[in-house]
Amino acid sequence: MFLPLLLGAALITTLHFEEGDVVPFKLELSGELIDFADEPPTLNVVALTKFSVTFDHEGEDILFSLDGENWKPFDTIFGGNLSAAVVMEEDSPFGLISLETHFKE
């Protein structure tokens, strides 16, 4: 799944995901407004389809591919919505961050 390549002076990292791969995620908060009261949990997400991501650490480019050959920026392959809200549940508020993605192709 993880393949770093040294090409000249640039380090390129490519991640390949297969359908069903489980990937751990952590949420980070920083700044002067809010922070975690406890260590944030690791969230496990599952890949619903095969895809690849490549990172050019020198140029800071992040490109995605559905076939491992044709690389494009995120917003040319995927669409979706990112939202944040405060929700009341049983008279107790909690914050909610929601991400919905879909293919444009």
N, CA, C and O of each residue as an XYZ file, in Angstrom:
420
protein
N       0.814     -1.193      0.000
C       0.000      0.000      0.000
C       0.859      1.260      0.000
O       0.409      2.285     -0.513
N       2.070      1.238      0.548
C       2.900      2.426      0.698
C       4.162      2.271     -0.130
O       4.914      1.314      0.056
N       4.404      3.206     -1.047
C       5.546      3.092     -1.943
C       6.223      4.450     -2.097
O       5.768      5.272     -2.893
N       7.314      4.708     -1.345
C       8.039      5.966     -1.555
C       9.034      5.793     -2.707
O       9.695      4.761     -2.821
N       9.127      6.802     -3.542
C      10.060      6.781     -4.666
C      10.950      8.008     -4.590
O      10.462      9.116     -4.366
N      12.236      7.824     -4.771
C      13.164      8.939     -4.795
C      13.495      9.210     -6.254
O      14.188      8.422     -6.897
N      13.004     10.317     -6.771
C      13.229     10.695     -8.159
C      14.005     12.004     -8.170
O      13.438     13.062     -7.894
N      15.295     11.946     -8.486
C      16.125     13.138     -8.422
C      16.148     13.639     -6.999
O      16.488     12.895     -6.079
N      15.787     14.910     -6.808
C      15.786     15.484     -5.466
C      14.394     15.433     -4.839
O      14.243     15.759     -3.661
N      13.368     15.028     -5.606
C      12.002     15.056     -5.105
C      11.601     13.696     -4.544
O      11.859     12.664     -5.163
N      10.981     13.696     -3.392
C      10.448     12.480     -2.806
C       8.973     12.398     -3.162
O       8.201     13.311     -2.870
N       8.593     11.307     -3.790
C       7.199     11.083     -4.164
C       6.711      9.852     -3.424
O       7.366      8.809     -3.450
N       5.573      9.962     -2.766
C       4.974      8.846     -2.056
C       3.663      8.497     -2.740
O       2.843      9.377     -3.002
N       3.464      7.231     -3.028
C       2.222      6.771     -3.641
C       1.570      5.736     -2.745
O       2.211      4.780     -2.309
N       0.301      5.936     -2.476
C      -0.486      4.999     -1.680
C      -1.516      4.350     -2.583
O      -2.234      5.042     -3.305
N      -1.597      3.033     -2.549
C      -2.576      2.284     -3.340
C      -3.569      1.644     -2.383
O      -3.177      1.001     -1.409
N      -4.840      1.821     -2.660
C      -5.902      1.258     -1.836
C      -6.750      0.317     -2.672
O      -7.133      0.641     -3.796
N      -7.039     -0.846     -2.116
C      -7.940     -1.800     -2.731
C      -9.287     -1.719     -2.015
O      -9.351     -1.317     -0.853
N     -10.356     -2.096     -2.701
C     -11.659     -2.145     -2.069
C     -11.581     -3.008     -0.807
O     -11.094     -4.138     -0.849
N     -12.058     -2.474      0.297
C     -12.045     -3.202      1.565
C     -10.869     -2.882      2.465
O     -10.878     -3.264      3.635
N      -9.837     -2.182      1.949
C      -8.711     -1.788      2.804
C      -9.205     -0.879      3.925
O     -10.010      0.023      3.691
N      -8.727     -1.118      5.129
C      -9.069     -0.290      6.282
C      -7.885      0.626      6.574
O      -6.744      0.176      6.682
N      -8.179      1.922      6.699
C      -7.145      2.930      6.882
C      -7.436      3.717      8.156
O      -8.529      4.264      8.297
N      -6.474      3.788      9.096
C      -6.693      4.570     10.313
C      -6.549      6.074     10.036
O      -5.672      6.492      9.281
N      -7.411      6.867     10.649
C      -7.375      8.322     10.543
C      -7.402      8.917     11.933
O      -8.020      8.367     12.845
N      -6.723     10.050     12.093
C      -6.805     10.844     13.316
C      -7.191     12.262     12.926
O      -6.755     12.773     11.894
N      -7.992     12.879     13.740
C      -8.395     14.257     13.554
C      -7.493     15.130     14.400
O      -7.276     14.835     15.575
N      -6.961     16.200     13.829
C      -6.127     17.136     14.580
C      -6.832     18.473     14.696
O      -7.481     18.933     13.757
N      -6.699     19.078     15.838
C      -7.190     20.425     16.078
C      -6.018     21.276     16.533
O      -5.156     20.809     17.277
N      -5.986     22.519     16.089
C      -4.952     23.433     16.556
C      -5.500     24.850     16.485
O      -6.494     25.114     15.810
N      -4.855     25.727     17.171
C      -5.266     27.121     17.147
C      -5.613     27.622     18.528
O      -5.242     27.020     19.536
N      -6.332     28.737     18.565
C      -6.638     29.406     19.819
C      -8.100     29.261     20.236
O      -8.508     29.844     21.241
N      -8.897     28.495     19.485
C     -10.322     28.411     19.780
C     -10.721     27.130     20.505
O     -11.374     27.184     21.547
N     -10.332     25.980     19.958
C     -10.715     24.702     20.564
C      -9.554     23.716     20.503
O      -8.638     23.855     19.692
N      -9.615     22.710     21.388
C      -8.634     21.630     21.410
C      -9.334     20.415     22.000
O     -10.429     20.538     22.548
N      -8.724     19.260     21.895
C      -9.290     18.046     22.467
C      -9.083     18.036     23.982
O      -8.032     18.441     24.478
N     -10.106     17.565     24.712
C      -9.979     17.392     26.160
C      -9.169     16.138     26.458
O      -8.448     16.088     27.454
N      -9.282     15.122     25.602
C      -8.564     13.864     25.747
C      -7.842     13.564     24.437
O      -8.069     14.234     23.429
N      -6.976     12.558     24.454
C      -6.312     12.119     23.232
C      -7.371     11.695     22.222
O      -8.225     10.868     22.544
N      -7.336     12.248     20.995
C      -8.374     11.886     20.017
C      -8.258     10.421     19.605
O      -7.152      9.895     19.475
N      -9.392      9.767     19.400
C      -9.356      8.361     19.004
C      -8.923      8.211     17.553
O      -9.059      9.137     16.754
N      -8.407      7.048     17.224
C      -8.131      6.714     15.837
C      -9.414      6.174     15.233
O     -10.052      5.288     15.802
N      -9.789      6.707     14.081
C     -10.992      6.272     13.385
C     -10.578      5.400     12.211
O      -9.671      5.769     11.465
N     -11.206      4.277     12.033
C     -10.901      3.395     10.911
C     -11.921      3.605      9.810
O     -13.123      3.466     10.036
N     -11.446      3.939      8.613
C     -12.316      4.093      7.457
C     -11.988      2.985      6.463
O     -10.876      2.457      6.466
N     -12.946      2.631      5.618
C     -12.762      1.544      4.667
C     -12.863      2.086      3.247
O     -13.748      2.887      2.945
N     -11.958      1.651      2.378
C     -11.999      2.034      0.961
C     -13.157      1.296      0.295
O     -13.251      0.072      0.386
N     -14.023      2.026     -0.360
C     -15.175      1.423     -1.025
C     -14.881      1.049     -2.466
O     -15.666      0.350     -3.107
N     -13.740      1.521     -2.976
C     -13.331      1.205     -4.335
C     -11.809      1.297     -4.416
O     -11.167      1.856     -3.527
N     -11.245      0.752     -5.469
C      -9.798      0.823     -5.693
C      -9.425      2.240     -6.141
O     -10.065      2.809     -7.026
N      -8.372      2.805     -5.512
C      -7.856      4.107     -5.939
C      -6.434      4.276     -5.421
O      -5.981      3.536     -4.549
N      -5.746      5.257     -5.972
C      -4.376      5.567     -5.564
C      -4.249      7.064     -5.329
O      -4.963      7.869     -5.926
N      -3.319      7.416     -4.444
C      -3.013      8.813     -4.138
C      -1.504      8.974     -4.218
O      -0.767      8.139     -3.692
N      -1.036     10.026     -4.863
C       0.401     10.288     -4.912
C       0.675     11.690     -4.369
O      -0.054     12.640     -4.654
N       1.739     11.791     -3.585
C       2.144     13.047     -2.960
C       3.531     13.409     -3.463
O       4.464     12.620     -3.311
N       3.684     14.578     -4.054
C       4.991     15.102     -4.431
C       5.395     16.060     -3.319
O       4.886     17.178     -3.235
N       6.323     15.610     -2.458
C       6.683     16.382     -1.270
C       7.427     17.674     -1.598
O       7.454     18.596     -0.782
N       8.025     17.747     -2.770
C       8.718     18.979     -3.162
C       7.733     19.995     -3.725
O       7.743     21.161     -3.332
N       6.893     19.554     -4.635
C       5.930     20.461     -5.253
C       4.614     20.544     -4.498
O       3.756     21.358     -4.840
N       4.444     19.712     -3.474
C       3.255     19.660     -2.648
C       2.003     19.328     -3.444
O       0.903     19.707     -3.042
N       2.147     18.626     -4.571
C       1.004     18.197     -5.365
C       0.432     16.910     -4.789
O       1.178     16.020     -4.380
N      -0.886     16.815     -4.757
C      -1.583     15.589     -4.371
C      -2.498     15.235     -5.527
O      -3.396     15.998     -5.883
N      -2.259     14.060     -6.114
C      -3.048     13.613     -7.256
C      -3.682     12.268     -6.958
O      -3.150     11.482     -6.174
N      -4.830     12.003     -7.591
C      -5.591     10.780     -7.383
C      -5.745     10.038     -8.700
O      -5.752     10.644     -9.771
N      -5.869      8.716     -8.607
C      -6.083      7.882     -9.784
C      -7.018      6.736     -9.432
O      -6.934      6.163     -8.346
N      -7.907      6.410    -10.358
C      -8.791      5.261    -10.176
C      -8.244      4.020    -10.873
O      -8.689      2.903    -10.608
N      -7.267      4.225    -11.773
C      -6.698      3.087    -12.519
C      -5.192      2.933    -12.332
O      -4.599      2.018    -12.903
N      -4.561      3.803    -11.549
C      -3.122      3.727    -11.315
C      -2.280      4.293    -12.435
O      -1.051      4.253    -12.366
N      -2.921      4.826    -13.475
C      -2.188      5.364    -14.621
C      -2.517      6.818    -14.922
O      -1.626      7.592    -15.275
N      -3.771      7.198    -14.789
C      -4.211      8.561    -15.084
C      -4.393      9.317    -13.774
O      -5.257      8.978    -12.965
N      -3.562     10.354    -13.571
C      -3.516     11.096    -12.312
C      -4.158     12.461    -12.489
O      -3.870     13.174    -13.451
N      -5.043     12.823    -11.540
C      -5.761     14.094    -11.611
C      -5.918     14.677    -10.207
O      -5.850     13.942     -9.222
N      -6.128     15.996    -10.109
C      -6.434     16.602     -8.806
C      -7.771     16.085     -8.280
O      -8.639     15.684     -9.055
N      -7.924     16.098     -6.980
C      -9.117     15.581     -6.307
C     -10.399     16.128     -6.925
O     -11.323     15.369     -7.220
N     -10.456     17.454     -7.122
C     -11.713     18.079     -7.539
C     -12.099     17.796     -8.986
O     -13.204     18.152     -9.395
N     -11.222     17.165     -9.781
C     -11.614     16.796    -11.142
C     -12.166     15.368    -11.203
O     -12.792     14.990    -12.193
N     -11.940     14.578    -10.158
C     -12.449     13.203    -10.108
C     -13.641     13.089     -9.165
O     -14.600     12.370     -9.444
N     -13.570     13.808     -8.041
C     -14.576     13.685     -6.992
C     -15.301     15.001     -6.761
O     -14.742     16.080     -6.953
N     -16.533     14.891     -6.352
C     -17.319     16.016     -5.872
C     -17.813     15.658     -4.487
O     -17.547     14.566     -3.985
N     -18.534     16.580     -3.871
C     -19.088     16.255     -2.567
C     -19.297     17.483     -1.713
O     -19.273     18.617     -2.192
N     -19.501     17.228     -0.436
C     -19.763     18.296      0.524
C     -19.028     18.030      1.824
O     -18.940     16.892      2.285
N     -18.504     19.091      2.404
C     -17.914     19.059      3.734
C     -18.694     20.068      4.569
O     -18.830     21.230      4.185
N     -19.204     19.619      5.708
C     -19.986     20.532      6.536
C     -19.663     20.311      8.010
O     -19.144     19.268      8.409
N     -19.984     21.315      8.790
C     -19.815     21.241     10.242
C     -21.085     21.785     10.880
O     -21.693     22.723     10.364
N     -21.484     21.197     12.002
C     -22.710     21.615     12.668
C     -22.616     21.314     14.157
O     -21.763     20.546     14.602
N     -23.504     21.930     14.908
C     -23.726     21.582     16.306
C     -25.115     20.954     16.353
O     -26.099     21.560     15.930
N     -25.177     19.730     16.875
C     -26.410     18.946     16.875
C     -26.831     18.678     18.320
O     -25.992     18.439     19.189
N     -28.134     18.720     18.561
C     -28.656     18.396     19.887
C     -29.131     16.949     19.882
O     -29.885     16.537     19.000
N     -28.682     16.181     20.874
C     -29.138     14.814     21.043
C     -29.415     14.591     22.514
O     -28.513     14.698     23.345
N     -30.665     14.279     22.840
C     -31.074     14.082     24.229
C     -30.680     15.278     25.098
O     -30.115     15.109     26.179
N     -30.981     16.480     24.620
C     -30.713     17.737     25.320
C     -29.233     17.994     25.586
O     -28.888     18.762     26.483
N     -28.353     17.352     24.806
C     -26.923     17.563     24.958
C     -26.320     17.880     23.582
O     -26.480     17.095     22.647
N     -25.633     19.015     23.447
C     -25.075     19.367     22.135
C     -23.778     18.612     21.857
O     -23.020     18.290     22.772
N     -23.539     18.337     20.577
C     -22.242     17.810     20.154
C     -21.939     18.335     18.758
O     -22.842     18.638     17.979
N     -20.639     18.436     18.461
C     -20.206     18.896     17.153
C     -20.205     17.741     16.165
O     -19.930     16.599     16.535
N     -20.516     18.041     14.904
C     -20.558     17.039     13.852
C     -19.836     17.582     12.624
O     -20.135     18.679     12.152
N     -18.888     16.809     12.113
C     -18.230     17.130     10.841
C     -18.643     16.043      9.870
O     -18.491     14.856     10.160
N     -19.166     16.439      8.720
C     -19.712     15.491      7.756
C     -19.011     15.658      6.403
O     -18.831     16.775      5.919
N     -18.620     14.530      5.804
C     -17.994     14.539      4.489
C     -18.732     13.553      3.596
O     -18.835     12.371      3.926
N     -19.243     14.031      2.473
C     -19.899     13.188      1.469
C     -19.121     13.338      0.177
O     -18.867     14.457     -0.269
N     -18.737     12.218     -0.431
C     -18.008     12.271     -1.707
C     -18.728     11.435     -2.750
O     -19.430     10.478     -2.423
N     -18.545     11.809     -4.014
C     -19.059     11.037     -5.141
C     -18.155     11.241     -6.349
O     -17.414     12.222     -6.422
N     -18.221     10.305     -7.300
C     -17.432     10.415     -8.521
C     -18.059     11.417     -9.482
O     -19.279     11.457     -9.638
N     -17.223     12.222    -10.121
C     -17.693     13.125    -11.163
C     -17.742     12.422    -12.522
O     -18.522     12.794    -13.399
N     -16.911     11.419    -12.677
C     -16.799     10.731    -13.975
C     -17.925      9.747    -14.171
O     -17.990      9.080    -15.203
